[in-house]
Amino acid sequence: MAFRALEISNEAEIHIKDGQLEVTNKNGIALIPIEDLLIIMVHGANIRLSTMDISILSQNKVAIVTLD
């Protein structure tokens, strides 16, 4: 059951591996199970997220909101 809201506001690279969202930034790597995510808020210009990742998140009913 999805319950987490994730905000990414610093430079980061996002990938999906083995059913988990992998967020890599200068501080290290964070792994979050996709089934736990309800929404991802992306706030910043230096955040890399592929269209394949967006597609997988969409299939898992994870909302993505981009903020300026």
PDB file of N, CA, C and O in Angstrom:
ATOM      1  N   MET A   1       0.835  -1.183   0.000  1.00  0.00           N
ATOM      2  CA  MET A   1       0.000   0.000   0.000  1.00  0.00           C
ATOM      3  C   MET A   1       0.877   1.243   0.000  1.00  0.00           C
ATOM      4  O   MET A   1       1.775   1.378   0.831  1.00  0.00           O
ATOM      5  N   ALA A   2       0.615   2.148  -0.933  1.00  0.00           N
ATOM      6  CA  ALA A   2       1.418   3.357  -1.075  1.00  0.00           C
ATOM      7  C   ALA A   2       1.099   4.338   0.050  1.00  0.00           C
ATOM      8  O   ALA A   2      -0.065   4.567   0.377  1.00  0.00           O
ATOM      9  N   PHE A   3       2.144   4.910   0.633  1.00  0.00           N
ATOM     10  CA  PHE A   3       1.945   5.868   1.710  1.00  0.00           C
ATOM     11  C   PHE A   3       3.018   6.949   1.772  1.00  0.00           C
ATOM     12  O   PHE A   3       2.885   7.885   2.561  1.00  0.00           O
ATOM     13  N   ARG A   4       4.056   6.855   0.984  1.00  0.00           N
ATOM     14  CA  ARG A   4       5.160   7.813   1.062  1.00  0.00           C
ATOM     15  C   ARG A   4       5.048   8.912   0.023  1.00  0.00           C
ATOM     16  O   ARG A   4       4.688   8.669  -1.129  1.00  0.00           O
ATOM     17  N   ALA A   5       5.361  10.117   0.448  1.00  0.00           N
ATOM     18  CA  ALA A   5       5.529  11.251  -0.458  1.00  0.00           C
ATOM     19  C   ALA A   5       7.019  11.578  -0.448  1.00  0.00           C
ATOM     20  O   ALA A   5       7.611  11.754   0.617  1.00  0.00           O
ATOM     21  N   LEU A   6       7.622  11.658  -1.626  1.00  0.00           N
ATOM     22  CA  LEU A   6       9.058  11.887  -1.751  1.00  0.00           C
ATOM     23  C   LEU A   6       9.285  13.207  -2.463  1.00  0.00           C
ATOM     24  O   LEU A   6       8.749  13.430  -3.548  1.00  0.00           O
ATOM     25  N   GLU A   7      10.077  14.087  -1.856  1.00  0.00           N
ATOM     26  CA  GLU A   7      10.445  15.342  -2.507  1.00  0.00           C
ATOM     27  C   GLU A   7      11.934  15.298  -2.801  1.00  0.00           C
ATOM     28  O   GLU A   7      12.749  15.028  -1.919  1.00  0.00           O
ATOM     29  N   ILE A   8      12.278  15.570  -4.063  1.00  0.00           N
ATOM     30  CA  ILE A   8      13.679  15.617  -4.476  1.00  0.00           C
ATOM     31  C   ILE A   8      13.955  17.044  -4.927  1.00  0.00           C
ATOM     32  O   ILE A   8      13.395  17.508  -5.920  1.00  0.00           O
ATOM     33  N   SER A   9      14.820  17.733  -4.195  1.00  0.00           N
ATOM     34  CA  SER A   9      15.058  19.137  -4.515  1.00  0.00           C
ATOM     35  C   SER A   9      16.533  19.459  -4.755  1.00  0.00           C
ATOM     36  O   SER A   9      16.856  20.585  -5.136  1.00  0.00           O
ATOM     37  N   ASN A  10      17.423  18.510  -4.544  1.00  0.00           N
ATOM     38  CA  ASN A  10      18.840  18.718  -4.821  1.00  0.00           C
ATOM     39  C   ASN A  10      19.241  17.898  -6.035  1.00  0.00           C
ATOM     40  O   ASN A  10      18.513  17.001  -6.460  1.00  0.00           O
ATOM     41  N   GLU A  11      20.397  18.209  -6.585  1.00  0.00           N
ATOM     42  CA  GLU A  11      20.896  17.473  -7.757  1.00  0.00           C
ATOM     43  C   GLU A  11      20.889  15.980  -7.463  1.00  0.00           C
ATOM     44  O   GLU A  11      21.432  15.530  -6.453  1.00  0.00           O
ATOM     45  N   ALA A  12      20.264  15.213  -8.362  1.00  0.00           N
ATOM     46  CA  ALA A  12      20.166  13.766  -8.150  1.00  0.00           C
ATOM     47  C   ALA A  12      19.955  13.048  -9.476  1.00  0.00           C
ATOM     48  O   ALA A  12      19.534  13.639 -10.470  1.00  0.00           O
ATOM     49  N   GLU A  13      20.259  11.770  -9.456  1.00  0.00           N
ATOM     50  CA  GLU A  13      20.003  10.900 -10.597  1.00  0.00           C
ATOM     51  C   GLU A  13      19.105   9.779 -10.091  1.00  0.00           C
ATOM     52  O   GLU A  13      19.372   9.179  -9.050  1.00  0.00           O
ATOM     53  N   ILE A  14      18.030   9.499 -10.843  1.00  0.00           N
ATOM     54  CA  ILE A  14      17.031   8.539 -10.401  1.00  0.00           C
ATOM     55  C   ILE A  14      16.986   7.368 -11.368  1.00  0.00           C
ATOM     56  O   ILE A  14      16.941   7.550 -12.585  1.00  0.00           O
ATOM     57  N   HIS A  15      16.998   6.162 -10.809  1.00  0.00           N
ATOM     58  CA  HIS A  15      16.901   4.933 -11.592  1.00  0.00           C
ATOM     59  C   HIS A  15      15.957   3.982 -10.881  1.00  0.00           C
ATOM     60  O   HIS A  15      15.698   4.126  -9.687  1.00  0.00           O
ATOM     61  N   ILE A  16      15.446   3.012 -11.621  1.00  0.00           N
ATOM     62  CA  ILE A  16      14.645   1.957 -11.017  1.00  0.00           C
ATOM     63  C   ILE A  16      15.385   0.643 -11.220  1.00  0.00           C
ATOM     64  O   ILE A  16      15.713   0.261 -12.343  1.00  0.00           O
ATOM     65  N   LYS A  17      15.641  -0.041 -10.105  1.00  0.00           N
ATOM     66  CA  LYS A  17      16.346  -1.319 -10.140  1.00  0.00           C
ATOM     67  C   LYS A  17      15.664  -2.284  -9.184  1.00  0.00           C
ATOM     68  O   LYS A  17      15.448  -1.965  -8.015  1.00  0.00           O
ATOM     69  N   ASP A  18      15.331  -3.456  -9.683  1.00  0.00           N
ATOM     70  CA  ASP A  18      14.761  -4.525  -8.854  1.00  0.00           C
ATOM     71  C   ASP A  18      13.544  -4.062  -8.045  1.00  0.00           C
ATOM     72  O   ASP A  18      13.409  -4.413  -6.873  1.00  0.00           O
ATOM     73  N   GLY A  19      12.664  -3.279  -8.666  1.00  0.00           N
ATOM     74  CA  GLY A  19      11.447  -2.841  -7.996  1.00  0.00           C
ATOM     75  C   GLY A  19      11.647  -1.750  -6.966  1.00  0.00           C
ATOM     76  O   GLY A  19      10.758  -1.484  -6.157  1.00  0.00           O
ATOM     77  N   GLN A  20      12.806  -1.117  -6.992  1.00  0.00           N
ATOM     78  CA  GLN A  20      13.085  -0.042  -6.050  1.00  0.00           C
ATOM     79  C   GLN A  20      13.538   1.210  -6.786  1.00  0.00           C
ATOM     80  O   GLN A  20      14.201   1.138  -7.821  1.00  0.00           O
ATOM     81  N   LEU A  21      13.171   2.346  -6.239  1.00  0.00           N
ATOM     82  CA  LEU A  21      13.629   3.624  -6.762  1.00  0.00           C
ATOM     83  C   LEU A  21      14.995   3.902  -6.140  1.00  0.00           C
ATOM     84  O   LEU A  21      15.139   3.928  -4.918  1.00  0.00           O
ATOM     85  N   GLU A  22      15.986   4.108  -6.990  1.00  0.00           N
ATOM     86  CA  GLU A  22      17.340   4.384  -6.524  1.00  0.00           C
ATOM     87  C   GLU A  22      17.632   5.857  -6.790  1.00  0.00           C
ATOM     88  O   GLU A  22      17.671   6.290  -7.941  1.00  0.00           O
ATOM     89  N   VAL A  23      17.832   6.615  -5.735  1.00  0.00           N
ATOM     90  CA  VAL A  23      18.134   8.040  -5.852  1.00  0.00           C
ATOM     91  C   VAL A  23      19.593   8.229  -5.454  1.00  0.00           C
ATOM     92  O   VAL A  23      19.980   7.966  -4.316  1.00  0.00           O
ATOM     93  N   THR A  24      20.398   8.692  -6.417  1.00  0.00           N
ATOM     94  CA  THR A  24      21.826   8.894  -6.184  1.00  0.00           C
ATOM     95  C   THR A  24      22.127  10.379  -6.203  1.00  0.00           C
ATOM     96  O   THR A  24      21.760  11.082  -7.145  1.00  0.00           O
ATOM     97  N   ASN A  25      22.800  10.862  -5.152  1.00  0.00           N
ATOM     98  CA  ASN A  25      23.251  12.254  -5.116  1.00  0.00           C
ATOM     99  C   ASN A  25      24.626  12.301  -4.468  1.00  0.00           C
ATOM    100  O   ASN A  25      25.229  11.259  -4.211  1.00  0.00           O
ATOM    101  N   LYS A  26      25.119  13.488  -4.207  1.00  0.00           N
ATOM    102  CA  LYS A  26      26.477  13.622  -3.676  1.00  0.00           C
ATOM    103  C   LYS A  26      26.630  13.009  -2.284  1.00  0.00           C
ATOM    104  O   LYS A  26      27.751  12.740  -1.850  1.00  0.00           O
ATOM    105  N   ASN A  27      25.520  12.786  -1.581  1.00  0.00           N
ATOM    106  CA  ASN A  27      25.577  12.205  -0.240  1.00  0.00           C
ATOM    107  C   ASN A  27      25.513  10.681  -0.237  1.00  0.00           C
ATOM    108  O   ASN A  27      25.739  10.051   0.797  1.00  0.00           O
ATOM    109  N   GLY A  28      25.206  10.083  -1.394  1.00  0.00           N
ATOM    110  CA  GLY A  28      25.137   8.633  -1.459  1.00  0.00           C
ATOM    111  C   GLY A  28      23.919   8.147  -2.224  1.00  0.00           C
ATOM    112  O   GLY A  28      23.395   8.843  -3.093  1.00  0.00           O
ATOM    113  N   ILE A  29      23.475   6.940  -1.888  1.00  0.00           N
ATOM    114  CA  ILE A  29      22.366   6.295  -2.590  1.00  0.00           C
ATOM    115  C   ILE A  29      21.259   5.973  -1.595  1.00  0.00           C
ATOM    116  O   ILE A  29      21.514   5.464  -0.503  1.00  0.00           O
ATOM    117  N   ALA A  30      20.019   6.280  -1.993  1.00  0.00           N
ATOM    118  CA  ALA A  30      18.843   5.907  -1.203  1.00  0.00           C
ATOM    119  C   ALA A  30      17.993   4.964  -2.040  1.00  0.00           C
ATOM    120  O   ALA A  30      17.782   5.205  -3.228  1.00  0.00           O
ATOM    121  N   LEU A  31      17.508   3.897  -1.429  1.00  0.00           N
ATOM    122  CA  LEU A  31      16.643   2.930  -2.098  1.00  0.00           C
ATOM    123  C   LEU A  31      15.263   2.961  -1.440  1.00  0.00           C
ATOM    124  O   LEU A  31      15.145   2.851  -0.219  1.00  0.00           O
ATOM    125  N   ILE A  32      14.222   3.110  -2.260  1.00  0.00           N
ATOM    126  CA  ILE A  32      12.852   3.171  -1.760  1.00  0.00           C
ATOM    127  C   ILE A  32      12.014   2.199  -2.576  1.00  0.00           C
ATOM    128  O   ILE A  32      12.003   2.293  -3.803  1.00  0.00           O
ATOM    129  N   PRO A  33      11.310   1.269  -1.936  1.00  0.00           N
ATOM    130  CA  PRO A  33      10.444   0.350  -2.679  1.00  0.00           C
ATOM    131  C   PRO A  33       9.346   1.118  -3.425  1.00  0.00           C
ATOM    132  O   PRO A  33       8.690   1.985  -2.847  1.00  0.00           O
ATOM    133  N   ILE A  34       9.150   0.799  -4.697  1.00  0.00           N
ATOM    134  CA  ILE A  34       8.161   1.508  -5.509  1.00  0.00           C
ATOM    135  C   ILE A  34       6.758   1.344  -4.930  1.00  0.00           C
ATOM    136  O   ILE A  34       5.959   2.278  -4.984  1.00  0.00           O
ATOM    137  N   GLU A  35       6.448   0.174  -4.377  1.00  0.00           N
ATOM    138  CA  GLU A  35       5.100  -0.036  -3.862  1.00  0.00           C
ATOM    139  C   GLU A  35       4.783   0.845  -2.650  1.00  0.00           C
ATOM    140  O   GLU A  35       3.617   0.980  -2.279  1.00  0.00           O
ATOM    141  N   ASP A  36       5.806   1.445  -2.027  1.00  0.00           N
ATOM    142  CA  ASP A  36       5.589   2.357  -0.903  1.00  0.00           C
ATOM    143  C   ASP A  36       5.284   3.781  -1.351  1.00  0.00           C
ATOM    144  O   ASP A  36       4.802   4.587  -0.556  1.00  0.00           O
ATOM    145  N   LEU A  37       5.562   4.105  -2.628  1.00  0.00           N
ATOM    146  CA  LEU A  37       5.461   5.491  -3.096  1.00  0.00           C
ATOM    147  C   LEU A  37       4.057   5.844  -3.566  1.00  0.00           C
ATOM    148  O   LEU A  37       3.427   5.098  -4.315  1.00  0.00           O
ATOM    149  N   LEU A  38       3.584   6.995  -3.108  1.00  0.00           N
ATOM    150  CA  LEU A  38       2.305   7.548  -3.539  1.00  0.00           C
ATOM    151  C   LEU A  38       2.543   8.685  -4.531  1.00  0.00           C
ATOM    152  O   LEU A  38       1.863   8.785  -5.552  1.00  0.00           O
ATOM    153  N   ILE A  39       3.529   9.548  -4.213  1.00  0.00           N
ATOM    154  CA  ILE A  39       3.818  10.714  -5.050  1.00  0.00           C
ATOM    155  C   ILE A  39       5.304  11.066  -4.943  1.00  0.00           C
ATOM    156  O   ILE A  39       5.929  10.904  -3.895  1.00  0.00           O
ATOM    157  N   ILE A  40       5.845  11.552  -6.059  1.00  0.00           N
ATOM    158  CA  ILE A  40       7.210  12.086  -6.084  1.00  0.00           C
ATOM    159  C   ILE A  40       7.115  13.526  -6.548  1.00  0.00           C
ATOM    160  O   ILE A  40       6.573  13.809  -7.616  1.00  0.00           O
ATOM    161  N   MET A  41       7.647  14.438  -5.740  1.00  0.00           N
ATOM    162  CA  MET A  41       7.691  15.851  -6.108  1.00  0.00           C
ATOM    163  C   MET A  41       9.130  16.185  -6.485  1.00  0.00           C
ATOM    164  O   MET A  41      10.047  16.036  -5.678  1.00  0.00           O
ATOM    165  N   VAL A  42       9.313  16.641  -7.729  1.00  0.00           N
ATOM    166  CA  VAL A  42      10.640  16.954  -8.250  1.00  0.00           C
ATOM    167  C   VAL A  42      10.756  18.472  -8.329  1.00  0.00           C
ATOM    168  O   VAL A  42       9.982  19.133  -9.020  1.00  0.00           O
ATOM    169  N   HIS A  43      11.734  19.010  -7.612  1.00  0.00           N
ATOM    170  CA  HIS A  43      11.897  20.458  -7.526  1.00  0.00           C
ATOM    171  C   HIS A  43      13.360  20.801  -7.774  1.00  0.00           C
ATOM    172  O   HIS A  43      14.172  20.770  -6.850  1.00  0.00           O
ATOM    173  N   GLY A  44      13.698  21.130  -9.024  1.00  0.00           N
ATOM    174  CA  GLY A  44      15.066  21.484  -9.343  1.00  0.00           C
ATOM    175  C   GLY A  44      15.410  21.137 -10.780  1.00  0.00           C
ATOM    176  O   GLY A  44      14.775  20.284 -11.401  1.00  0.00           O
ATOM    177  N   ALA A  45      16.420  21.810 -11.291  1.00  0.00           N
ATOM    178  CA  ALA A  45      16.795  21.640 -12.692  1.00  0.00           C
ATOM    179  C   ALA A  45      17.816  20.523 -12.906  1.00  0.00           C
ATOM    180  O   ALA A  45      17.965  20.041 -14.029  1.00  0.00           O
ATOM    181  N   ASN A  46      18.507  20.111 -11.877  1.00  0.00           N
ATOM    182  CA  ASN A  46      19.581  19.125 -12.030  1.00  0.00           C
ATOM    183  C   ASN A  46      19.169  17.741 -11.548  1.00  0.00           C
ATOM    184  O   ASN A  46      19.952  17.044 -10.904  1.00  0.00           O
ATOM    185  N   ILE A  47      17.953  17.350 -11.856  1.00  0.00           N
ATOM    186  CA  ILE A  47      17.453  16.037 -11.470  1.00  0.00           C
ATOM    187  C   ILE A  47      17.210  15.241 -12.744  1.00  0.00           C
ATOM    188  O   ILE A  47      16.449  15.664 -13.614  1.00  0.00           O
ATOM    189  N   ARG A  48      17.858  14.088 -12.848  1.00  0.00           N
ATOM    190  CA  ARG A  48      17.748  13.274 -14.054  1.00  0.00           C
ATOM    191  C   ARG A  48      16.844  12.073 -13.802  1.00  0.00           C
ATOM    192  O   ARG A  48      17.057  11.287 -12.880  1.00  0.00           O
ATOM    193  N   LEU A  49      15.818  11.959 -14.661  1.00  0.00           N
ATOM    194  CA  LEU A  49      14.827  10.897 -14.566  1.00  0.00           C
ATOM    195  C   LEU A  49      14.469  10.489 -15.986  1.00  0.00           C
ATOM    196  O   LEU A  49      14.032  11.328 -16.774  1.00  0.00           O
ATOM    197  N   SER A  50      14.645   9.222 -16.325  1.00  0.00           N
ATOM    198  CA  SER A  50      14.403   8.784 -17.704  1.00  0.00           C
ATOM    199  C   SER A  50      12.922   8.553 -17.972  1.00  0.00           C
ATOM    200  O   SER A  50      12.124   8.396 -17.048  1.00  0.00           O
ATOM    201  N   THR A  51      12.571   8.534 -19.253  1.00  0.00           N
ATOM    202  CA  THR A  51      11.186   8.257 -19.633  1.00  0.00           C
ATOM    203  C   THR A  51      10.804   6.821 -19.281  1.00  0.00           C
ATOM    204  O   THR A  51       9.636   6.557 -18.996  1.00  0.00           O
ATOM    205  N   MET A  52      11.741   5.901 -19.294  1.00  0.00           N
ATOM    206  CA  MET A  52      11.461   4.526 -18.882  1.00  0.00           C
ATOM    207  C   MET A  52      11.093   4.485 -17.399  1.00  0.00           C
ATOM    208  O   MET A  52      10.170   3.773 -17.003  1.00  0.00           O
ATOM    209  N   ASP A  53      11.816   5.250 -16.585  1.00  0.00           N
ATOM    210  CA  ASP A  53      11.500   5.328 -15.158  1.00  0.00           C
ATOM    211  C   ASP A  53      10.116   5.935 -14.945  1.00  0.00           C
ATOM    212  O   ASP A  53       9.348   5.455 -14.110  1.00  0.00           O
ATOM    213  N   ILE A  54       9.798   6.977 -15.687  1.00  0.00           N
ATOM    214  CA  ILE A  54       8.481   7.613 -15.588  1.00  0.00           C
ATOM    215  C   ILE A  54       7.393   6.611 -15.965  1.00  0.00           C
ATOM    216  O   ILE A  54       6.349   6.557 -15.315  1.00  0.00           O
ATOM    217  N   SER A  55       7.626   5.824 -17.001  1.00  0.00           N
ATOM    218  CA  SER A  55       6.663   4.820 -17.434  1.00  0.00           C
ATOM    219  C   SER A  55       6.431   3.767 -16.347  1.00  0.00           C
ATOM    220  O   SER A  55       5.287   3.413 -16.063  1.00  0.00           O
ATOM    221  N   ILE A  56       7.494   3.272 -15.748  1.00  0.00           N
ATOM    222  CA  ILE A  56       7.371   2.263 -14.690  1.00  0.00           C
ATOM    223  C   ILE A  56       6.638   2.832 -13.482  1.00  0.00           C
ATOM    224  O   ILE A  56       5.793   2.157 -12.893  1.00  0.00           O
ATOM    225  N   LEU A  57       6.956   4.073 -13.110  1.00  0.00           N
ATOM    226  CA  LEU A  57       6.259   4.708 -11.993  1.00  0.00           C
ATOM    227  C   LEU A  57       4.778   4.884 -12.305  1.00  0.00           C
ATOM    228  O   LEU A  57       3.929   4.680 -11.438  1.00  0.00           O
ATOM    229  N   SER A  58       4.472   5.258 -13.527  1.00  0.00           N
ATOM    230  CA  SER A  58       3.075   5.420 -13.945  1.00  0.00           C
ATOM    231  C   SER A  58       2.323   4.091 -13.868  1.00  0.00           C
ATOM    232  O   SER A  58       1.183   4.054 -13.405  1.00  0.00           O
ATOM    233  N   GLN A  59       2.937   3.021 -14.309  1.00  0.00           N
ATOM    234  CA  GLN A  59       2.319   1.697 -14.246  1.00  0.00           C
ATOM    235  C   GLN A  59       2.031   1.278 -12.808  1.00  0.00           C
ATOM    236  O   GLN A  59       1.107   0.506 -12.551  1.00  0.00           O
ATOM    237  N   ASN A  60       2.825   1.790 -11.878  1.00  0.00           N
ATOM    238  CA  ASN A  60       2.647   1.478 -10.462  1.00  0.00           C
ATOM    239  C   ASN A  60       1.827   2.541  -9.732  1.00  0.00           C
ATOM    240  O   ASN A  60       1.779   2.567  -8.502  1.00  0.00           O
ATOM    241  N   LYS A  61       1.181   3.422 -10.510  1.00  0.00           N
ATOM    242  CA  LYS A  61       0.286   4.452  -9.985  1.00  0.00           C
ATOM    243  C   LYS A  61       0.976   5.422  -9.007  1.00  0.00           C
ATOM    244  O   LYS A  61       0.395   5.837  -8.004  1.00  0.00           O
ATOM    245  N   VAL A  62       2.238   5.769  -9.331  1.00  0.00           N
ATOM    246  CA  VAL A  62       2.963   6.767  -8.571  1.00  0.00           C
ATOM    247  C   VAL A  62       2.853   8.089  -9.316  1.00  0.00           C
ATOM    248  O   VAL A  62       3.259   8.182 -10.474  1.00  0.00           O
ATOM    249  N   ALA A  63       2.314   9.104  -8.669  1.00  0.00           N
ATOM    250  CA  ALA A  63       2.172  10.420  -9.278  1.00  0.00           C
ATOM    251  C   ALA A  63       3.521  11.140  -9.248  1.00  0.00           C
ATOM    252  O   ALA A  63       4.277  11.023  -8.284  1.00  0.00           O
ATOM    253  N   ILE A  64       3.813  11.885 -10.318  1.00  0.00           N
ATOM    254  CA  ILE A  64       5.034  12.698 -10.385  1.00  0.00           C
ATOM    255  C   ILE A  64       4.608  14.144 -10.614  1.00  0.00           C
ATOM    256  O   ILE A  64       3.884  14.454 -11.560  1.00  0.00           O
ATOM    257  N   VAL A  65       5.073  15.019  -9.727  1.00  0.00           N
ATOM    258  CA  VAL A  65       4.754  16.438  -9.827  1.00  0.00           C
ATOM    259  C   VAL A  65       6.073  17.192  -9.993  1.00  0.00           C
ATOM    260  O   VAL A  65       6.998  17.016  -9.200  1.00  0.00           O
ATOM    261  N   THR A  66       6.157  18.026 -11.021  1.00  0.00           N
ATOM    262  CA  THR A  66       7.351  18.849 -11.206  1.00  0.00           C
ATOM    263  C   THR A  66       7.034  20.268 -10.743  1.00  0.00           C
ATOM    264  O   THR A  66       6.012  20.842 -11.118  1.00  0.00           O
ATOM    265  N   LEU A  67       7.905  20.812  -9.942  1.00  0.00           N
ATOM    266  CA  LEU A  67       7.746  22.152  -9.391  1.00  0.00           C
ATOM    267  C   LEU A  67       8.851  23.043  -9.913  1.00  0.00           C
ATOM    268  O   LEU A  67       9.945  22.561 -10.205  1.00  0.00           O
ATOM    269  N   ASP A  68       8.588  24.338 -10.038  1.00  0.00           N
ATOM    270  CA  ASP A  68       9.645  25.236 -10.499  1.00  0.00           C
ATOM    271  C   ASP A  68      10.287  25.986  -9.356  1.00  0.00           C
ATOM    272  O   ASP A  68      11.197  26.785  -9.576  1.00  0.00           O
TER     273      ASP A  68
END
